[in-house]
Amino acid sequence: MYGEHFDIPAPDELIMVSWFEGGEVFRSGCTFTRGQGKIFYFRPGHETYPTFYNEQVRRVLSNAVKWAAPSTREYPKYGNHKPLEAIKAKTNA
């Protein structure tokens, strides 16, 4: 059984918490932003059960992909930059 202490940075948003018999809890859906990137952490369950065939789990994954997709992006500019200082001509002596 996975449970807290789950050593991750504090999430930007806590989306869902799992509760287990006996009172154990686990942060099962968290969002983070890093620069222009978005991260959604999701712990839907164990591979022993057919979790990924569950329609609700698939809906969460679909929504997470849509949420994390870039909405705006500052594209890098490629090419040469002007020099910061004048370039002296090289002379052959």
Backbone torsions as a table, in degrees:
resi	resn	phi	psi	omega
1	MET	NA	127.1	176.3
2	TYR	-85.3	138.8	179.0
3	GLY	-154.3	174.0	178.3
4	GLU	-71.4	142.2	25.6
5	HIS	-87.8	119.2	179.3
6	PHE	-109.6	106.2	-168.9
7	ASP	-81.1	78.6	175.8
8	ILE	-126.4	159.8	175.0
9	PRO	-61.8	158.2	176.2
10	ALA	-59.2	126.0	-179.0
11	PRO	-70.9	156.0	173.3
12	ASP	-65.8	-41.1	176.3
13	GLU	-140.4	139.0	172.9
14	LEU	-98.7	114.1	-173.8
15	ILE	-89.9	-43.5	-179.2
16	MET	-150.0	151.7	178.1
17	VAL	-125.8	134.2	175.3
18	SER	-93.2	143.6	177.6
19	TRP	-121.4	136.5	-178.3
20	PHE	-120.7	153.2	177.7
21	GLU	-53.6	132.6	-176.7
22	GLY	101.7	-6.5	175.1
23	GLY	95.0	1.3	177.4
24	GLU	-68.6	140.1	176.4
25	VAL	-126.3	158.5	179.7
26	PHE	-151.4	132.9	176.2
27	ARG	-71.1	109.5	-171.2
28	SER	-105.9	-8.8	176.8
29	GLY	-148.1	114.5	-177.0
30	CYS	-136.5	148.3	174.6
31	THR	-115.4	148.5	177.2
32	PHE	-140.7	152.0	169.5
33	THR	-122.6	139.5	177.1
34	ARG	-135.6	107.7	-175.1
35	GLY	61.8	-125.5	178.2
36	GLN	-93.7	3.7	-177.6
37	GLY	-94.4	151.6	177.3
38	LYS	-119.1	138.8	-179.1
39	ILE	-126.0	133.5	172.3
40	PHE	-120.7	117.1	175.3
41	TYR	-93.5	131.4	-178.7
42	PHE	-139.2	129.4	177.2
43	ARG	-117.9	90.3	-175.0
44	PRO	-81.8	-16.7	-179.0
45	GLY	146.6	-167.7	-173.8
46	HIS	-100.6	151.6	-177.9
47	GLU	-69.1	-11.4	178.0
48	THR	-64.0	-32.3	-178.9
49	TYR	-102.4	155.3	-178.0
50	PRO	-77.7	51.2	-174.6
51	THR	-55.5	-43.6	-173.8
52	PHE	-75.9	-3.0	173.0
53	TYR	-95.1	-7.7	179.8
54	ASN	-70.8	127.8	-176.8
55	GLU	-60.4	-36.5	179.0
56	GLN	-67.9	-39.4	177.4
57	VAL	-64.8	-42.8	177.9
58	ARG	-62.4	-36.2	178.5
59	ARG	-66.2	-42.3	177.1
60	VAL	-60.2	-46.2	179.9
61	LEU	-62.3	-42.6	178.5
62	SER	-62.5	-45.7	178.5
63	ASN	-64.1	-37.5	-179.9
64	ALA	-64.7	-41.0	178.5
65	VAL	-63.5	-43.3	178.9
66	LYS	-63.9	-41.0	179.9
67	TRP	-65.1	-42.0	-174.8
68	ALA	-78.8	-15.7	-179.3
69	ALA	-61.5	140.3	179.9
70	PRO	-60.6	133.0	176.5
71	SER	-101.7	-37.0	173.9
72	THR	-138.5	148.4	-179.5
73	ARG	-150.3	135.1	174.5
74	GLU	-89.4	110.6	-176.3
75	TYR	-79.6	141.9	178.8
76	PRO	-68.2	152.3	176.7
77	LYS	-100.8	125.6	-179.4
78	TYR	-102.1	156.8	176.8
79	GLY	123.5	-172.0	-178.0
80	ASN	-86.9	145.0	174.7
81	HIS	-101.2	152.6	176.0
82	LYS	-67.2	143.7	-179.9
83	PRO	-65.2	152.2	179.1
84	LEU	-75.3	-24.0	177.9
85	GLU	-141.3	163.7	-178.8
86	ALA	-63.7	141.3	176.6
87	ILE	-94.7	124.0	-179.3
88	LYS	-80.6	138.9	179.0
89	ALA	-66.8	139.1	-179.8
90	LYS	-87.4	130.0	178.7
91	THR	-109.0	142.3	176.5
92	ASN	-94.1	122.5	-178.3
93	ALA	-105.8	NA	NA
